[in-house]
Amino acid sequence: MFKKVLISDDLESINQGVLAITKTLGIGEVTQVQYCDDAFLKLKKGEMDCAPYDLLITDLSFKIDHRAQKYLSGDALIAAVKQEYPQLKIIIYSVEDRLQRVRTLVQNYKVDAFVCKGRRALTELSKAIEEVYSNRTYLSPQIQQALSDKKNLEIKDYDIKLILQLSKGMSQDEISHLFEQENISPSSLSSIEKRLNLLRVQFKAHNVIHLIAITKDLGLI
């Protein structure tokens, strides 16, 4: 089992739950931090002291407060850590459950597990730690389809153009006329409405405004 683990989450109550799981698994040394910058510094110090961490468990969302930070999110922390310490095992422990974002983090950032916070989260986290220790990937059941080849999770160039125009304040009717003028197909209003409905389902967006926000968060537009 892992010997040295770092927990990065800005909620102390969450940290305590994760700490309890690590103790149950017999992990000897566990460090808790509430800032991404502190997490990176701990990892760096561990390497310098020839006592590196075996595993990082981190949230994605961190509240901004009075303290200036270089790494404002778990995503930024993971990107920096993977560049500096590519062999470090990483488990994401987050409320995030959007399939596209999960897929991006697993495939592009090479995280080893993604556990969604919820009623069975600590049980799943315990299993994730054991799976990752055995060099296997773990995803919570509700997001396992994120890595399915049969699931079309990719956003197309057409979709990006469509959402980009919406983010500029254009109505669907105006976008229909624009696409017709620029020979972008399909350009009919009904086709645009249908595609937006599919995108809302795919990204679990409540409405068009939420869809725009999600795609911006993912860096797609």
C-alpha positions in Angstrom: 0.0 0.0 0.0 1.0 3.7 -0.4 3.3 4.9 2.3 3.0 8.7 1.9 -0.1 10.5 0.7 -1.0 14.2 0.3 -4.6 15.4 0.5 -5.5 18.7 -1.0 -9.0 20.1 -0.3 -10.1 23.4 1.1 -12.8 21.9 3.3 -11.4 20.5 6.5 -14.4 18.2 7.0 -13.7 16.6 3.6 -10.0 16.2 4.6 -11.0 14.4 7.8 -13.1 11.9 5.9 -10.3 11.1 3.5 -7.9 10.9 6.3 -10.0 8.3 8.0 -10.0 6.2 4.9 -6.2 6.4 4.5 -5.8 5.2 8.1 -8.2 2.3 7.5 -6.0 1.2 4.6 -2.9 1.4 6.7 -1.2 4.3 5.1 1.4 5.5 7.5 2.1 9.2 6.6 -0.7 11.5 5.4 -0.4 15.3 5.0 -3.4 17.6 4.6 -3.4 21.0 2.9 -6.1 23.5 1.9 -4.4 25.4 -0.9 -3.1 24.1 -4.2 0.1 26.1 -3.8 0.8 24.4 -0.5 0.2 21.0 -2.1 2.8 21.8 -4.8 5.3 23.0 -2.3 4.8 19.9 -0.1 5.4 17.7 -3.2 8.5 19.6 -4.1 9.9 19.5 -0.5 9.3 15.7 -0.4 11.4 15.3 -3.6 14.1 17.5 -2.3 14.2 15.6 1.0 14.4 12.3 -0.9 11.1 11.3 0.7 8.6 11.8 -2.1 4.9 11.3 -1.9 3.4 8.3 -3.5 -0.1 9.7 -4.1 -1.9 13.0 -4.4 -5.7 13.2 -3.7 -7.1 16.5 -4.7 -10.3 18.4 -5.3 -10.8 20.5 -8.4 -12.6 23.5 -7.0 -11.0 25.8 -4.4 -12.6 28.9 -3.0 -10.6 32.1 -3.6 -9.9 34.1 -0.5 -7.5 36.9 0.6 -4.4 34.8 0.0 -2.7 35.1 -3.4 -2.3 31.8 -5.2 -0.4 30.7 -8.3 -2.6 27.6 -8.7 -6.2 28.5 -8.4 -7.8 25.1 -9.1 -7.1 21.4 -8.9 -6.8 21.4 -12.7 -3.9 23.9 -12.6 -2.3 22.0 -9.7 -2.5 18.7 -11.6 -1.1 20.2 -14.8 1.9 21.5 -12.9 2.4 18.3 -10.9 2.3 16.1 -14.0 4.8 18.3 -15.7 7.2 18.2 -12.7 6.5 14.7 -11.4 4.9 12.6 -14.2 5.1 9.4 -12.3 3.1 10.6 -9.2 -0.2 8.9 -8.8 -3.2 11.3 -8.7 -6.8 10.7 -7.6 -9.4 13.5 -8.2 -12.0 13.7 -5.4 -14.7 16.1 -6.6 -18.4 16.9 -7.1 -17.6 17.3 -10.8 -19.5 14.7 -12.9 -19.5 16.2 -16.4 -18.3 13.5 -18.8 -16.3 15.7 -21.1 -14.3 17.2 -18.3 -13.7 13.8 -16.7 -12.5 12.5 -20.0 -10.2 15.4 -20.5 -8.6 15.0 -17.1 -8.1 11.3 -17.4 -6.9 11.3 -21.0 -5.0 14.5 -21.2 -3.7 14.9 -17.7 -3.3 11.2 -17.1 -5.0 11.2 -13.6 -5.3 7.7 -12.2 -8.7 7.9 -10.7 -11.8 10.1 -10.5 -14.1 9.8 -7.5 -17.3 11.8 -7.4 -18.2 13.1 -3.9 -21.6 11.8 -2.7 -23.2 9.3 -0.4 -20.9 6.4 -1.3 -17.9 8.6 -2.0 -15.6 7.4 0.8 -16.3 3.8 0.0 -15.5 4.5 -3.7 -12.4 6.4 -2.6 -11.1 3.5 -0.6 -11.6 1.2 -3.7 -9.9 3.8 -5.9 -6.8 4.0 -3.7 -6.5 0.2 -3.9 -7.0 0.1 -7.6 -4.5 2.9 -8.3 -2.0 1.1 -6.0 -2.4 -1.9 -8.3 -1.7 0.3 -11.3 -5.3 0.3 -12.5 -7.6 3.3 -13.3 -10.8 3.9 -11.3 -13.9 6.0 -12.1 -17.0 6.4 -10.0 -19.9 4.4 -11.6 -21.8 7.4 -12.7 -18.9 8.7 -14.9 -17.5 5.4 -16.2 -19.0 6.0 -19.6 -16.6 9.0 -19.9 -14.0 6.6 -21.3 -16.3 4.6 -23.4 -15.5 4.6 -27.1 -19.1 4.0 -27.9 -20.1 7.3 -26.3 -19.8 10.4 -28.5 -18.4 12.9 -26.1 -16.4 15.0 -28.5 -17.5 18.4 -29.4 -17.4 19.2 -33.2 -16.2 22.3 -34.9 -19.8 23.0 -35.8 -20.7 22.9 -32.2 -17.9 25.3 -31.2 -19.0 27.8 -33.9 -22.6 27.5 -32.7 -21.9 28.0 -29.0 -19.4 30.8 -29.8 -22.1 32.8 -31.6 -24.5 32.3 -28.7 -21.8 33.5 -26.3 -21.6 36.7 -28.4 -25.3 37.3 -27.8 -26.7 36.2 -31.1 -30.2 34.5 -31.2 -30.7 31.1 -32.7 -32.6 32.8 -35.6 -29.6 35.2 -36.2 -27.2 32.2 -36.1 -29.3 30.4 -38.7 -29.1 33.4 -41.1 -25.3 33.7 -40.4 -24.6 30.0 -41.1 -26.7 30.2 -44.3 -24.7 33.2 -45.5 -21.4 31.5 -44.7 -22.5 28.1 -46.2 -22.2 26.3 -42.8 -24.4 23.3 -42.7 -26.9 22.6 -41.2 -28.1 26.2 -41.0 -31.9 25.7 -40.5 -33.4 27.0 -37.2 -34.8 23.5 -36.4 -31.4 21.9 -36.9 -29.7 24.4 -34.6 -32.4 23.9 -32.0 -32.0 20.1 -32.2 -28.2 20.3 -31.9 -28.4 22.6 -28.9 -30.8 20.2 -27.2 -28.3 17.4 -27.7 -25.4 19.5 -26.4 -27.3 20.4 -23.3 -28.0 16.7 -22.6 -24.4 15.8 -23.3 -22.9 18.4 -21.0 -25.7 18.2 -18.4 -26.5 21.9 -18.9 -29.7 23.3 -17.5 -30.0 25.9 -20.3 -28.1 27.6 -23.1 -26.4 30.0 -20.7 -25.2 27.1 -18.5 -24.0 25.3 -21.7 -21.9 28.4 -22.6 -20.5 28.5 -19.1 -19.5 24.8 -19.1 -17.8 25.0 -22.5 -15.9 28.1 -21.4 -14.8 26.3 -18.2 -13.5 23.4 -20.4 -11.6 25.8 -22.6 -13.6 24.8 -25.7 -14.6 28.3 -26.6 
